[in-house]
Amino acid sequence: MPRTSPDKPLGGRYKLLSQLGVGGFGRTFLAEDLHLPGHPRCVIKHLRPQSKSEETLQMARRCFDIEAQVLYQLGSHDQIPRLLAHFEENQEFYLAQEFVEGDPLTRELADGKPWSQGRVVLLIKDILQVLTFVHQQQVIHRDLKPSNLIRRRQDRKIVVIDFGAVKQVSTPNFDLETGLTNITISIGTQGYMPNEQLAGKPKFCSDLYAVGVLAIQMLTGIHPRHIDEDPQGEIAWHDCISPNSTVEPELIAIIDRMVRYDFRQRYADATEALMALEALPAQMTEDPADHQPLPETARQSSPTSTAIQSATSPQAYTNHQMETATSFSDQLAKGNMEYSRGRGVGQPDGEPVSTAVWQSGTQGRTGRTGLTQAVGRHYRLDGDTTHPTRSSWRRVLHPWSIVGLLSAGLVLLLAQTMLPRNSLNQPKADKSATALITPDKNASPEQQVASLVTQAQSFERQKRYDDALEAYAQAIKLQPDAALLVAQARILQQQQQYDRAIKAYGQAIQLKPNAAEAYAGRCELFNQLQRPEDALVSCSDALAYQPDYPEALWSQGNARMLQKRPYDALKLYEDVTANSPNFAPGWVKRGVALQALGRSAEALVALDRGIQLDRDSAEAWITKGEALLNLQRYDAALTALAKANQLRPDDPKVLQLRQQAENKAQK
């Protein structure tokens, strides 16, 4: 055990529970964090240098600090263990990382049975999506193998672990000619490591070699140590495919390129390999087995990750920890580890709100019926939060009941007239349309309000917002109601009359203190005013009354983006798209957050889904152009940015990105 009293927590906060693995110079422990509520479990990785000379300690300390920086930055990805702390105690070094329940991929491969090609493609794509992020941070993992890939129990996604062998290629000590730093050794595992890595010259495509070898192992059921090479040094695996297995030539060609002996013939990095897999026919990615990742609707709150390996118990952890416990620790202790500084979506299931709440005479997701939904309008705020616009698609607000407003027969009649329509199929605004019609004074108050609401919604479709506001004002005067005030506030917010909109939301909340729609609308309004802290308060109020409310979660994510916290925002956008897959702004903002995190390939998937739902989202096209530019797909970037320019002419960011793409395309 580390040199500390059994009763004294390590680092003042970590209580060691058991030893999980041990190597020549390092050990791994399961621990409890005594400083956090509930004392959550974590993993402690311990390095004890053999030599206590000042020179060795300074070397180890420098390597340790730089390694921690790499791990901290990489841990911003959901499928990479997050660093909790790193510290030195008694001239020994410790890393604390989160613990996740799951099993190493070695368990799924233990029976030696070949996998279906669909199951292999799904898993390899999952790994490559993580590697895309890693490579974009200029980091090479260098030790990808089954025991370093954990199937997270919570959502069945693959977590990439044991980044003790990372190599950051933009270090000042990196020699572009040799590919070496000033101190380097070979790090990796025989069978999954290509020749250039054995020579101490790893490259991005060295990681792809390991992934390709893993794919071969899954398709054949044979460990790579037992597969021969042909006279040219290529892996001779085609004849190892079982006659009972179906592996299409397209997949074989991709894997062959990943494992080429000459690294110059491989895909350059994970992004390029992932694009090749995504181009495969859809039927090739279908997995008949029950091991494929769960849909995002099965995801819970943020997972707890483990640094080295993840398991459900110390014993399960120990089974595979022994193989990798010394990768980082041994090299640091020997004083010769290569070091450097680190820098840095399948479609979810779920019932679309827009089709659930507008069932005339039936109960939708929100538990409301008939006209009580119809009073609400359908809006979206464009990605530029300072310029709200109405799009060609419509998102349903969920207004609450207008108690005693209309009789049951009138409810059904008006519900039919107020069903949402796709604005692409609507006639253009009638410039000769008549002004506001005063309701019949002989009609009942309920009938007068219904007439005014009908007119207000008609004016909105014609973009006659002043007339719509006047109609709502008259309806509210006749029958003060929270739903009408929210509808009025939405138009005011869209017209950037923020003070009046805040007042209208406040009046709605006074009438109905649990008005989630009013709190959510006010939340996004504060985002438009660049007041994220106030926005978060209003969003929290909305979610307290209506948990998983997509608009509130979306606005909460927007507030986190304003606070420069894209990882937290991404979690919220993922919840939005899981609960409401037809909510276009959720997909768009999910893509924006992924791009902000440098995960351009994943961003494109989310942005394309958002564009499919709303082709007039300028933010989606701008971010898509930025992601394509980052992926060096310059022609495609120019196409996306041309569309963005149509939607938002003279936008400085669009013009800047187009210029960059044109310059790159000409080289």
C-alpha positions in Angstrom: 0.0 0.0 0.0 1.1 3.6 -0.3 3.2 4.9 2.5 0.4 6.5 4.5 -1.3 5.6 7.7 -4.3 3.2 7.3 -6.5 5.7 9.1 -5.2 8.7 7.1 -6.9 9.2 3.7 -4.6 9.4 0.7 -4.2 13.0 -0.4 -6.4 14.0 2.5 -9.6 12.7 0.8 -9.2 9.2 -0.8 -9.8 6.1 1.3 -8.2 3.0 -0.3 -10.5 0.0 -0.4 -8.5 -2.6 -2.3 -5.7 -3.2 -4.7 -6.8 -3.8 -8.2 -3.6 -4.3 -10.1 0.1 -4.2 -9.6 3.2 -3.9 -11.9 6.9 -3.5 -11.5 6.6 0.2 -10.7 3.0 1.0 -10.3 -0.2 -0.1 -8.6 -3.9 0.6 -9.0 -6.4 0.9 -6.2 -10.2 1.1 -5.8 -10.9 4.1 -3.4 -13.7 6.2 -2.0 -13.7 10.0 -2.3 -14.5 11.2 1.2 -14.9 14.8 0.1 -18.0 14.1 -2.0 -21.5 13.3 -0.9 -22.1 9.6 -0.8 -18.4 8.8 -1.0 -18.4 7.8 -4.7 -15.8 5.2 -5.8 -12.9 6.2 -7.9 -9.7 4.6 -9.2 -6.3 5.7 -7.8 -3.2 5.0 -10.0 0.0 5.1 -8.0 3.5 5.6 -9.3 6.5 5.0 -7.0 9.8 5.8 -8.7 12.5 3.3 -7.9 15.2 5.9 -7.7 14.8 8.8 -5.3 17.5 10.9 -6.8 16.6 14.5 -7.4 17.1 14.2 -11.1 14.8 11.2 -11.4 12.2 12.9 -9.2 12.2 16.1 -11.3 11.9 14.0 -14.5 9.1 12.0 -13.1 7.3 15.1 -11.7 7.5 16.8 -15.1 6.2 13.8 -17.0 3.5 13.2 -14.4 2.2 16.8 -14.6 2.2 16.8 -18.4 0.5 13.5 -18.5 -2.2 14.8 -16.2 -2.8 17.8 -18.5 -3.4 15.4 -21.4 -5.8 13.2 -19.4 -7.7 16.2 -18.1 -8.3 17.6 -21.6 -9.2 14.2 -23.1 -11.6 13.5 -20.2 -14.0 16.2 -21.6 -15.2 13.4 -24.0 -18.0 11.3 -22.6 -16.3 8.0 -23.6 -12.9 8.8 -22.1 -12.3 8.5 -18.4 -12.2 11.9 -16.7 -9.3 12.9 -14.5 -10.5 13.9 -11.0 -7.2 14.9 -9.4 -3.4 14.4 -9.6 -1.1 14.9 -6.6 2.2 14.1 -5.1 2.6 12.7 -1.6 5.9 11.5 0.0 7.7 11.7 -3.3 5.2 9.4 -4.9 2.6 10.3 -7.6 -1.1 9.6 -7.8 -3.9 10.0 -10.4 -7.5 9.9 -9.3 -10.1 9.1 -12.0 -13.7 8.2 -12.1 -15.0 4.7 -11.8 -17.6 3.3 -14.2 -19.5 0.0 -14.2 -18.7 -2.1 -17.2 -16.6 -4.9 -18.6 -13.5 -5.0 -20.8 -14.0 -6.1 -24.4 -11.8 -9.1 -23.6 -14.9 -10.7 -22.0 -16.9 -10.4 -25.2 -14.1 -12.0 -27.2 -13.3 -14.8 -24.7 -15.5 -17.4 -26.4 -13.6 -17.0 -29.7 -16.8 -16.9 -31.7 -16.9 -14.7 -34.8 -19.1 -11.6 -34.7 -21.5 -10.5 -37.3 -20.3 -7.8 -39.6 -23.0 -5.5 -38.4 -22.0 -5.9 -34.8 -18.3 -5.3 -35.8 -19.1 -2.1 -37.8 -21.2 -0.6 -34.9 -18.4 -1.2 -32.4 -15.6 0.0 -34.7 -17.6 3.2 -35.5 -18.1 3.7 -31.8 -14.3 3.5 -31.2 -13.4 5.7 -34.1 -15.8 8.4 -33.0 -13.8 8.6 -29.8 -10.5 8.4 -31.6 -11.6 11.3 -33.9 -11.7 13.5 -30.8 -8.4 12.1 -29.5 -6.6 12.7 -32.8 -8.1 16.2 -33.2 -6.4 17.0 -29.8 -3.2 16.0 -31.5 -2.9 12.9 -29.3 -2.0 9.3 -30.2 -3.2 6.6 -27.8 -0.7 3.9 -28.8 -2.1 1.0 -26.8 -5.6 0.2 -28.1 -6.5 -3.4 -27.4 -9.6 -5.2 -26.0 -8.6 -4.8 -22.3 -8.4 -1.0 -22.9 -11.9 -0.8 -24.3 -14.7 -1.0 -21.7 -18.3 -1.7 -22.5 -20.1 0.7 -20.2 -23.0 -1.1 -18.6 -25.2 2.0 -18.4 -25.5 2.6 -22.1 -23.4 -0.1 -23.8 -21.1 2.4 -25.3 -17.3 1.8 -25.6 -15.1 3.8 -23.2 -11.5 4.1 -24.2 -9.1 3.8 -21.3 -5.5 3.6 -20.2 -4.2 6.8 -21.7 -0.9 6.4 -19.8 0.7 5.7 -23.2 -0.6 8.8 -24.9 1.7 10.7 -27.2 1.1 14.4 -28.1 2.5 15.2 -31.5 2.7 19.0 -31.3 5.1 19.0 -28.4 8.0 21.5 -28.9 10.4 18.5 -28.5 8.7 16.7 -31.5 11.1 16.1 -34.4 9.1 16.3 -37.7 11.8 14.4 -39.5 12.1 11.4 -37.1 8.7 11.5 -35.4 10.5 11.3 -32.1 10.7 13.4 -28.9 14.0 13.8 -27.2 13.2 10.7 -25.1 11.1 7.9 -26.5 10.5 4.2 -26.2 8.1 1.8 -27.8 4.8 1.6 -25.9 2.0 -0.7 -27.0 0.9 -4.4 -27.0 2.3 -7.0 -29.4 -0.2 -8.0 -32.0 -2.0 -4.7 -32.0 1.1 -2.5 -32.6 2.4 -1.7 -36.1 6.0 -1.7 -37.1 6.5 2.1 -37.0 5.3 2.1 -33.4 7.7 -0.7 -32.5 10.4 1.5 -33.9 9.3 4.3 -31.6 7.7 6.4 -34.3 4.0 6.2 -33.7 1.5 8.1 -35.9 -2.2 8.7 -35.9 -2.7 5.8 -38.3 -0.9 3.6 -35.8 -4.1 3.7 -33.7 -6.1 2.8 -36.8 -3.9 -0.3 -37.2 -4.9 -1.5 -33.7 -8.6 -0.9 -34.5 -8.3 -2.8 -37.7 -6.6 -5.7 -36.0 -9.4 -5.7 -33.4 -12.0 -5.8 -36.2 -10.1 -8.8 -37.7 -10.2 -10.5 -34.3 -13.9 -10.0 -34.0 -14.7 -11.1 -37.5 -12.6 -14.3 -37.3 -12.7 -15.1 -33.6 -8.9 -15.6 -33.8 -6.4 -13.7 -31.7 -4.0 -11.6 -33.8 -1.0 -13.6 -32.5 -2.3 -16.6 -34.3 -2.8 -15.0 -37.7 0.1 -15.2 -40.1 1.5 -12.6 -42.5 1.9 -12.9 -46.2 5.4 -12.5 -47.9 4.7 -8.7 -48.2 4.2 -8.4 -44.5 0.4 -7.9 -44.7 -1.9 -9.7 -42.3 -3.3 -12.8 -44.1 -6.7 -12.9 -42.5 -9.1 -13.4 -45.4 -8.9 -17.2 -45.3 -9.6 -17.1 -41.6 -13.2 -15.9 -42.1 -15.6 -18.7 -41.3 -17.6 -20.0 -44.3 -20.7 -19.5 -42.3 -19.9 -15.7 -41.8 -21.0 -13.0 -44.2 -18.4 -10.2 -44.6 -18.9 -7.9 -47.6 -16.0 -6.9 -49.8 -16.5 -3.2 -48.9 -15.8 -3.9 -45.2 -12.8 -6.1 -46.0 -11.3 -3.4 -48.1 -11.7 -0.8 -45.3 -10.1 -3.1 -42.8 -7.3 -4.0 -45.2 -6.5 -0.3 -45.5 -6.5 0.2 -41.8 -3.9 -2.6 -41.2 -1.5 -1.9 -44.1 2.1 -2.7 -43.3 3.2 0.7 -44.8 1.6 3.4 -42.7 1.5 5.7 -45.8 -1.2 3.4 -47.3 -3.5 3.6 -44.3 -6.2 6.2 -43.6 -4.5 9.3 -42.3 -6.5 9.4 -39.0 -9.7 8.3 -37.3 -11.8 11.0 -39.1 -10.9 9.6 -42.5 -11.6 6.0 -41.4 -14.9 6.9 -39.8 -16.0 8.6 -43.0 -15.3 5.4 -44.9 -17.3 3.3 -42.5 -20.2 5.8 -42.6 -20.3 5.4 -46.4 -21.1 1.7 -46.1 -24.7 0.6 -47.1 -27.1 0.8 -44.2 -27.9 -2.9 -44.2 -24.2 -3.6 -43.4 -24.5 -1.8 -40.0 -27.5 -3.8 -38.9 -26.7 -5.9 -35.9 -29.0 -8.9 -35.2 -27.2 -9.6 -31.9 -28.2 -8.2 -28.6 -24.9 -6.5 -27.9 -25.3 -3.3 -29.9 -25.3 0.0 -28.0 -28.6 1.0 -26.4 -30.6 3.9 -27.9 -29.9 7.2 -26.2 -33.3 7.1 -24.5 -31.8 4.4 -22.3 -29.1 6.8 -21.1 -29.2 8.2 -17.6 -27.3 10.9 -16.0 -23.6 11.5 -16.7 -21.7 8.2 -16.3 -18.9 7.6 -13.9 -15.8 6.6 -15.7 -12.7 4.8 -14.5 -9.2 5.8 -15.4 -7.6 2.5 -16.2 -10.4 0.0 -16.5 -14.0 -0.2 -15.5 -15.8 -3.1 -13.8 -18.7 -3.8 -11.5 -16.5 -5.1 -8.6 -12.9 -5.1 -7.5 -12.5 -8.7 -8.6 -13.9 -8.0 -12.1 -11.6 -5.1 -12.3 -8.5 -7.1 -11.3 -9.1 -9.7 -14.0 -8.0 -7.3 -16.7 -6.2 -4.6 -14.8 -3.1 -6.7 -14.3 -2.3 -6.4 -18.0 -2.2 -2.6 -18.2 -1.5 -1.3 -14.7 2.1 -0.6 -15.4 1.9 1.1 -18.9 2.2 4.6 -17.6 3.7 4.0 -14.2 6.6 1.8 -15.4 7.8 4.2 -18.0 7.7 7.2 -15.6 9.5 5.3 -12.9 12.2 4.2 -15.3 12.7 7.9 -16.3 12.5 7.2 -20.0 8.9 7.6 -20.9 8.1 9.7 -23.9 6.2 12.7 -22.7 4.4 15.7 -24.2 1.8 18.3 -23.5 -1.9 17.6 -24.4 -4.2 20.1 -25.9 -6.9 19.8 -26.8 -24.6 9.7 -33.2 -27.3 7.3 -34.0 -30.7 8.7 -33.9 -32.3 8.4 -30.5 -35.7 7.0 -30.0 -38.5 9.0 -28.5 -42.0 10.2 -29.1 -42.0 13.6 -30.9 -44.0 16.1 -29.0 -45.2 17.8 -32.1 -47.3 14.8 -33.1 -48.5 13.9 -29.6 -50.1 17.1 -28.3 -52.1 18.0 -31.3 -54.5 15.0 -31.3 -57.9 16.5 -31.4 -60.0 15.2 -28.5 -57.2 12.9 -27.3 -54.6 13.2 -24.6 -51.0 14.0 -25.6 -47.7 13.6 -23.8 -48.4 16.6 -21.6 -51.7 15.3 -20.5 -53.7 18.1 -22.0 -56.5 17.9 -24.5 -58.2 19.8 -27.3 -58.0 23.6 -27.6 -55.9 23.9 -24.4 -53.0 23.1 -26.6 -54.2 25.0 -29.6 -53.9 28.4 -27.9 -50.1 28.0 -28.1 -48.1 29.0 -31.1 -45.3 27.1 -32.7 -41.9 28.9 -32.7 -38.3 28.3 -32.8 -35.5 30.7 -32.1 -32.8 30.8 -34.7 -29.3 29.7 -33.7 -28.3 33.4 -33.4 -29.9 34.0 -30.0 -29.9 37.8 -30.6 -32.1 37.4 -33.7 -35.1 35.2 -33.2 -36.8 34.2 -36.4 -39.7 32.0 -37.3 -38.7 28.9 -39.4 -40.4 26.8 -41.9 -41.1 24.2 -39.4 -43.0 24.6 -36.1 -42.4 23.6 -32.6 -45.4 23.2 -30.3 -45.6 25.1 -27.0 -47.5 23.2 -24.4 -50.0 25.7 -23.1 -52.0 24.8 -20.0 -55.7 24.6 -19.7 -57.8 27.8 -20.0 -60.2 27.0 -17.2 -63.8 27.6 -18.2 -62.8 29.3 -21.4 -64.8 27.3 -24.0 -67.4 24.7 -24.1 -66.5 21.2 -25.1 -68.1 21.6 -28.6 -66.2 24.8 -29.3 -63.0 23.2 -28.1 -63.2 20.5 -30.8 -64.2 23.0 -33.5 -61.3 25.4 -32.8 -58.8 22.6 -32.2 -59.4 21.5 -35.8 -58.9 25.0 -37.2 -55.7 25.5 -35.2 -53.9 22.4 -36.0 -50.2 23.1 -36.9 -49.5 23.5 -40.6 -46.1 23.3 -42.4 -45.4 26.9 -43.4 -43.9 25.6 -46.7 -47.5 24.7 -47.7 -49.0 27.9 -46.5 -50.0 30.8 -48.9 -47.9 33.9 -48.8 -49.1 36.8 -46.6 -52.2 38.4 -48.0 -51.3 42.1 -48.1 -54.9 43.0 -48.6 -56.1 41.1 -45.6 -58.5 42.9 -43.4 -57.6 44.5 -40.1 -58.6 43.1 -36.7 -62.3 42.3 -36.6 -64.0 43.2 -33.4 -65.9 40.2 -32.0 -69.7 40.2 -31.8 -70.6 42.1 -28.6 -73.7 39.9 -28.3 -71.5 36.7 -28.1 -70.4 35.2 -24.9 -67.0 36.2 -23.5 -65.7 32.7 -24.3 -66.8 33.1 -27.9 -65.3 36.5 -28.2 -61.9 35.2 -26.8 -62.0 32.3 -29.2 -62.6 34.6 -32.2 -59.7 36.8 -31.1 -57.3 33.9 -30.7 -58.2 32.6 -34.2 -57.5 36.0 -35.6 -54.2 36.3 -33.7 -52.9 33.1 -35.1 -54.0 34.0 -38.6 -52.1 37.3 -38.3 -49.0 35.4 -37.1 -49.1 33.2 -40.2 -49.2 36.3 -42.3 -46.4 37.8 -40.2 -48.6 40.7 -39.2 -47.2 40.7 -35.7 -48.6 44.1 -34.5 -52.1 42.9 -35.4 -51.5 39.6 -33.7 -50.4 41.4 -30.5 -53.5 43.6 -30.6 -55.7 40.6 -30.9 -54.0 38.8 -28.0 -54.3 42.1 -25.9 -58.0 42.2 -26.5 -58.4 38.5 -25.6 -56.4 39.0 -22.4 -58.5 42.0 -21.5 -61.7 39.9 -21.8 -60.2 36.8 -20.1 -56.8 37.1 -18.4 -55.1 33.8 -18.9 -51.5 32.6 -18.6 -51.5 30.7 -22.0 -52.6 33.9 -23.8 -49.9 35.9 -22.0 -47.2 33.4 -23.0 -48.4 33.6 -26.6 -48.2 37.3 -26.5 -44.8 37.3 -24.8 -43.4 35.0 -27.6 -44.3 37.5 -30.3 -42.8 40.3 -28.2 -39.6 38.3 -27.7 -39.4 37.5 -31.4 -39.8 41.2 -32.2 -37.0 42.0 -29.7 -39.4 43.9 -27.4 -37.6 42.3 -24.5 -38.9 44.5 -21.6 -42.5 44.0 -22.6 -41.9 40.3 -23.1 -40.4 39.9 -19.6 -43.5 41.7 -18.2 -45.9 39.4 -20.1 -44.0 36.3 -18.8 -44.2 37.7 -15.3 -47.9 38.3 -15.6 -48.4 34.7 -16.8 -46.4 33.4 -13.8 -48.5 35.5 -11.4 -51.7 33.9 -12.9 -50.2 30.4 -12.9 -47.2 30.0 -10.6 -46.3 26.6 -12.1 -46.4 27.8 -15.7 -43.4 25.9 -17.1 -43.8 27.5 -20.5 -43.5 30.9 -19.1 -40.3 30.1 -17.2 -38.8 28.4 -20.2 -39.6 31.3 -22.5 -38.1 33.8 -20.0 -35.0 31.6 -19.8 -34.3 31.9 -23.5 -35.1 35.6 -23.4 -32.3 36.0 -20.8 -30.0 34.1 -23.1 -30.8 36.5 -25.9 -29.9 39.3 -23.5 -26.6 37.5 -22.7 -27.6 36.9 -19.1 -26.9 33.2 -18.7 -27.0 33.1 -14.9 -30.6 34.6 -14.9 -31.5 32.2 -17.6 -30.4 29.2 -15.6 -32.6 30.2 -12.7 -35.7 30.4 -15.0 -34.9 27.1 -16.7 -34.5 25.4 -13.3 -38.0 26.7 -12.4 -39.4 25.4 -15.6 -37.9 22.0 -15.1 -39.0 21.9 -11.5 -42.6 22.0 -12.7 -42.2 20.0 -15.9 -39.1 17.7 -15.9 -37.5 16.8 -19.2 -39.3 19.8 -20.9 -37.3 20.0 -24.1 -37.5 23.8 -24.6 -36.2 24.4 -21.0 -33.4 21.8 -21.4 -32.4 23.4 -24.7 -32.4 26.9 -23.2 -30.4 25.6 -20.3 -27.9 24.2 -22.7 -27.7 27.6 -24.5 -26.9 29.2 -21.2 -24.1 26.8 -20.6 -22.7 27.6 -24.1 -22.8 31.3 -23.1 -20.8 30.4 -20.0 -18.2 28.6 -22.3 -19.1 25.2 -20.9 -19.8 23.2 -24.1 -19.4 19.8 -22.5 -22.2 20.6 -19.9 -24.3 22.0 -22.7 -23.8 18.8 -24.8 -25.2 16.7 -22.1 -28.4 18.8 -22.1 -28.7 18.8 -25.8 -28.3 15.0 -25.8 -31.2 14.8 -23.4 -33.3 17.1 -25.7 -32.7 15.0 -28.8 -33.3 11.8 -26.9 -36.7 13.0 -25.5 -37.8 15.0 -28.6 -36.0 13.7 -31.7 -38.1 15.9 -34.0 -37.0 19.1 -32.2 -34.7 20.6 -34.7 -33.0 23.2 -32.5 -31.9 20.4 -30.2 -29.9 18.7 -33.0 -28.5 22.0 -34.3 -27.2 23.0 -30.9 -25.9 19.5 -30.2 -23.8 19.9 -33.4 -22.7 23.3 -32.3 -21.5 21.9 -28.9 -19.7 19.0 -30.5 -17.9 21.3 -32.9 -16.9 23.5 -30.0 -15.4 20.4 -28.4 -13.5 19.6 -31.6 -15.6 16.6 -32.4 -16.3 17.6 -36.0 -17.3 14.2 -37.4 -19.9 13.7 -34.7 -21.1 17.3 -35.1 -21.9 16.6 -38.8 -24.2 13.8 -37.9 -26.2 16.0 -35.5 -26.2 19.0 -37.8 -27.4 16.9 -40.8 -30.3 15.6 -38.6 -31.1 19.2 -37.6 -31.0 20.4 -41.3 -33.3 17.5 -42.3 -35.9 18.8 -39.8 -35.2 22.5 -40.6 -33.4 23.4 -43.8 -33.6 27.1 -43.0 -31.4 27.0 -39.8 -28.6 29.4 -40.6 -26.7 28.3 -37.6 -26.8 24.6 -38.7 -25.3 25.5 -42.1 -22.6 27.8 -40.7 -21.5 25.2 -38.2 -21.6 22.4 -40.8 -19.3 24.5 -43.0 -17.0 25.0 -40.1 -16.9 21.3 -39.3 -16.3 20.3 -42.9 -13.5 22.9 -43.1 -11.9 21.4 -40.0 -12.1 18.0 -41.6 -10.4 19.3 -44.7 -13.5 18.7 -46.9 -13.2 22.1 -48.6 -15.6 21.6 -51.5 -18.4 20.4 -49.2 -17.6 23.2 -46.8 -18.1 25.8 -49.6 -21.5 24.2 -50.5 -22.7 24.4 -46.9 -21.4 28.0 -46.5 -23.1 29.1 -49.7 -26.4 28.0 -48.2 -25.5 29.8 -45.0 -24.9 32.9 -47.0 -28.3 32.7 -48.6 -29.9 32.5 -45.2 -27.7 35.1 -43.5 -26.2 37.5 -46.1 -23.2 39.5 -45.1 -22.7 37.6 -41.9 -19.0 38.2 -41.0 -18.4 34.7 -39.8 -19.9 33.2 -43.0 -17.7 35.4 -45.1 -14.6 34.5 -43.1 -15.2 30.8 -43.3 -15.9 30.9 -47.0 -12.6 32.8 -47.6 -10.8 30.1 -45.6 -12.4 27.3 -47.5 -11.6 28.9 -50.8 -8.0 29.4 -49.9 -7.6 25.8 -48.7 -9.4 24.4 -51.8 -7.0 26.2 -54.1 -3.9 24.8 -52.5 
